[in-house]
Amino acid sequence: MTRNPLLLRPILMALMVLIAIHPAPSMALSLLDPFNLPAAMDAGTSKVGDGIAYADGPRHKLDVYAPEQRGTPAPVVYFIYGGGWNRGERSDYQFVGRALAARGFVTVIADYRLVPEVRYPEFLEDNANGLRWVQDNIAQYGGDPNRVFLAGHSAGAYNAVMLALDPSFLREYGVTLSILGVAALSGPYDFYPFEYGEVRDAFGDAPNPQGTQPINLVTSDTPPMYLATGTTDPIVRMQNTERFAQKLKDSGIWVTTKYYNGFGHMEPVIAMGAMWRWRMPVLDDMVSFFQMFGAFPSGVPYVAVAPEPPEQLPESIAPMDQIIQQMDAMFQPIQK
């Protein structure tokens, strides 16, 4: 169930207030707050796990979202947020957890350690550790450990893809889950040499930099992938997705690609939430991909309903382009 889009008018107003108060890039993540207000998120969902520790330390906690009406065990999505490997909070992506829960998935969103506290590969190791928690515990929250999918946006898309490509990370934490598919939004998969500061900070010390690149790690055991990007993404160029998708195809791996015309870096993940879902069908496309690879063997029990565009405010009050510019200002480009 999706909230009445007419209720989103005050949400847009709140968003513009945040832009006025916090115009600096360092405060940009606060711009996601309005997408997490109750009126802006999907109904019929519950936060069934809040701040659960999957390891010691303040960055090793996770949240779990689920449909309010639960019967038989549900498929699981482990969603990894982005932020250039140096920022991000699980609380900023409640709208993603509830969006997927509204489609019938038990959804896990975990914090993980960030640069400069850690470098590659420790943020991957943290997420592998989070998946071990899923393996051991998700059944208690209504999830089926035999139907697990990975998803992520931006740096989180990289993390999700790498966990599926390099079995050493999961093996280190005793994870034997079978990853049925990976959904990656706006992700970098082929960005060596490391040209920009954020990337150098995260990967510059890697002893084998070529081994950090997903495009170099595709094997016959790679799970199916859904790769989506905006065609005008200024942070991770569309060509990054195109090259990786071609490598998957050449290797005989199933890949579904979606190119959202005229959209940039943040819009695909924001459009998963109820507030901007009318802008592009990214949630429906992702769920269709998961269904193709066994999410709901007896059919999808939740019908996806695309909301109508909300009542538009005057451009002087709610300039959408300004919202996107403020969000994109969080990031440096990944590659020329």
N, C-alpha and C positions, 0 to 999 in steps of 0.2 A: 504494500500500500504506500502510495506517495502522498506527501502533504499537498494541500491545496496550493497551487502556485500563486494565487492571489495573496496568500499570507507572506510571500517572500518580499513584498514591497518594504516592510520595515527592516528586513534582513539586509537588503541592498543599501538602505539608509545607514545602517550600522556599519556596513563595510566601508562606506565613504567616510564616516567619522573616523574609523581606524586609519585610513589613508591620510587624513588630515593630521591626526595626532602623531602617527609614526611613519613619516615619509622615508626615513633612512633605511637602506638595505639591511642593516644589522637588525632591524625590527621587523623584517618582512614576514617572518613566519606568523606573526600575530594577525596577519591578514587572513589566515585560514580560520580564525575564530568564528566569524559569522556562519561559515559553512557547517559548524558543529553545534549551532543553537538548535534546540528541539524542533522548532518549526521548519528548519532547513534540512532535516534528516528524515530518513524513511521510518515510518511507523511499523508496528508489528515486530519489533526487534528488542532484544535485551542485551545488556552488558552483563554477561554471566561470570566474568572473571576480571578483576580490576587490580592491577599492580602485582601480579603473581610473580614471585621470584623464580627464575629458571636457573640462576647461578648466583654467586655472591657478588655484591657490588650494586651501586645505584643505577647503572645503565643496563642491568640484567633483569628487567621486569617486563611483563607482557600483559596485554588485555585480550579478552575473548568475547566475541559477539556471536549471538545465535538468534534464530527465529524464536518468537515468543511461543508459537505452537510447535512443539517438537514431539515426534513420535519415534519412528525408527531412526537409527543413526544417520547423520547427515554428512555429506562431503565436506572436506576441510580445505580452506584457503589460508596459507601462511603468506601474509602480505608484508612486504618490506618497503618502507618509505625511503625517499631520496633526501637530498640535501647536500650534494657535493662531497659526501663522506665526512663532512665536518660540522653538520648541524642536523637537527630534526628531533621531534618528540612524538611518541606514539599518540599522545592526546590530540595532536593536530589532525589526525586521520581517523577520528571517530566516524566521520561521514562515510568513509570507505568501508569500515567495518560493518556499519549498519546497512549500507547499500548491498553488500554481498549477503549479509544475513537475511535481508528482505527477499533475496532470491533463493533462499534455502540453504545457505552455506554456514557452517560454523567457521568463524574467521578469527585468526590470531594475528595480532600486531604487536611486535616486540621492539623495545629499545635495544640498541647495541652501542658499543663504544665507538667513539669518533676521533678523527684527527683533531688536535695533535696528541691526544692521549695515546692513540695507537696508530699504526700504519698497516698497509696491506701486509699479511692476510688476516689480521686479527678481527676486523669487522666481519669477515666471512666466517671465521671460527665462532664468533658470538652467535651468528644466525644458525650455524650448524648445531650449536648447543641448544638454541631455541627449538629447533626441530626435534632434538632428542626429548625435550619436554613434551612436545606434541605427541611423539611416539608413545611415551609412557603415560600420558595423562589425558589426552583429548577425549577419550571415550567417556570420562567422567562428566564432560561438558556436552555430551550429545554428538560428538564427532566420530566419524568412521576412520580409523587409522589406515584402512586399506584404500581409501579414496582421498588422497592428499594432492593438492595442487599448490604450486608456488606462483606468486605474483609480485610485481614491484613497479615502482616508477623511478626513472632517472637513475641515480646511483643505486637505488633499491632494485631497479630492473637488472642492473649489472650484477648485484649480489645474488639475486634469485637465479639468474642464468648461470652464474659461476657455480653455485651449489649443485645445479643439475648437470653441469659439464664435467666437473672435477670431483670424482668420488672420494678423493682423499680427505676432504673436509668432513663429509658425513661419516666416513669410516673412523676418523679420529675420535668421534663422539659416540660411536656405537650405533649410529642411525642406520637401520635396515629398511626404512620406509621406501616404498616404490613411489617415485614422483611421477604421476600420470601425465602431467603437462605443466607448462610454464607460460604465464601471460606477462609480457614485459612492455611497459609503456615508456616511450621517450628515452630509451636506454642507450648507453655507449657500449659498443662491443668490439670496436676496432680503432683504438685511439693512441697507439704507440707510433712515433715517439711522443713523450709527454711534454707538451708545449706550454701549458698554462699552470699557474701557481697551485691551484687546488689539486690538480692531477699530480703534479710533481710532489706535493706534500704527502699525498696518499700513497703513491706508487714509486717515488724516486729511489727508494732504497731496496726495491725488489731485486734479488740476485739474478733472476731470470725474467726481465721485463716482458719478453715475448710470451712467457707463460702466464702472464696476467690477462691476456687478451682472449675473450671468448671465441673470436673467430678462428683462433689457432687450436682450439681444444675440442672441436666437434668430432665425435666418433659415431660408430654405428649404434652405440647404446644411448645416444642423446634422446631425451624424451621429446614429444611434439611441442612446438612452440607457437605462440601467438605474439606477433610483434606489431606494435602500433605506434604511430608517431604523427605529429602535426607536420604538414609539408613546409611550414615556415618557421620551424623550431630554430631559434638563434643560438641555443646552448649546445644541443647535440644535433648536428645536421641530419636531415633525412637520409643522406647517403650512408650514414653509419648503419641504419636499419637495412637499407637496400643491400649493402655488401654482406652483412651477416645472413640475411635471408637467402641470398644466392648461395652462400657457402652451405647452408643447411640443405637447400634443394639439391645441390651438386653431390651432397653426401647421402642422399636418399632419405633425409629426415623430413617429416611432415612439418610444414610451416604455413601458418595463416598470417597474411600481412594486411594491415589496414592503414591507409594514409588519409588522414583527416585534413581536407583541403582548407588552407588558409589559417590553420591553427598553429600555435607555437608550443612552448615547452610545458607550461603548467596546465593548460586547458584540458588535456586528456584525463589527468587524474582528478581535476576538479569536477569534470563532467560525469564522473562516476556517482557523485552525490546528487541528491534530489534537487538542489537549488539550480544547478546548471545542466541537468541531464538533457534538457531540450536542445542543447547546443550540438551534441553529437552522440551517436549510439554506442559509446565505448563500453558501457556496462553490458548492454545486450549482446554486443559482439563477443565480449569476454565470456559471458555465461554460455553462449552458443558453442564457443570453442571447448569449454570445460565439459559441456554436455556431450560433445562429439567423442570425447575420450573417457566417458564412463562416470560422469558426476552423478547422474540420476538414471540408473539402468531402466527404471520403469517409466521414465518421462519426467520432464521438469514440472514440479508441483506448484511453482510460483510463476504466474504469468507476468511478464515484464510489461509495464504500461509506461509508454513515453509521455511525460507530461506536456501540456501546452506551454508555450513561452509565458513567463509571468508578465504581469502588467508592467510595461516599461516606464521608468521614470524619465524625466527630461534629461538629455545628455549632459546638461550642466550640473545635474545632481548626481548621476550615476554613470560616468563615462567608463564603459567597459574596457576600452583600450588602456586607460590609466591603471585600472586594477591589474591587468596583465603585466604592464610595464613594471609596476611595483613588485610583483611576484618574481618576474624574471630577473630583477635586479639582485636577487639573492645569489645568483650563480655567475661564475665565469664560464666562458666557452670551454668545451672539452677539447675541441680540435678545430683547426682551420678548415 
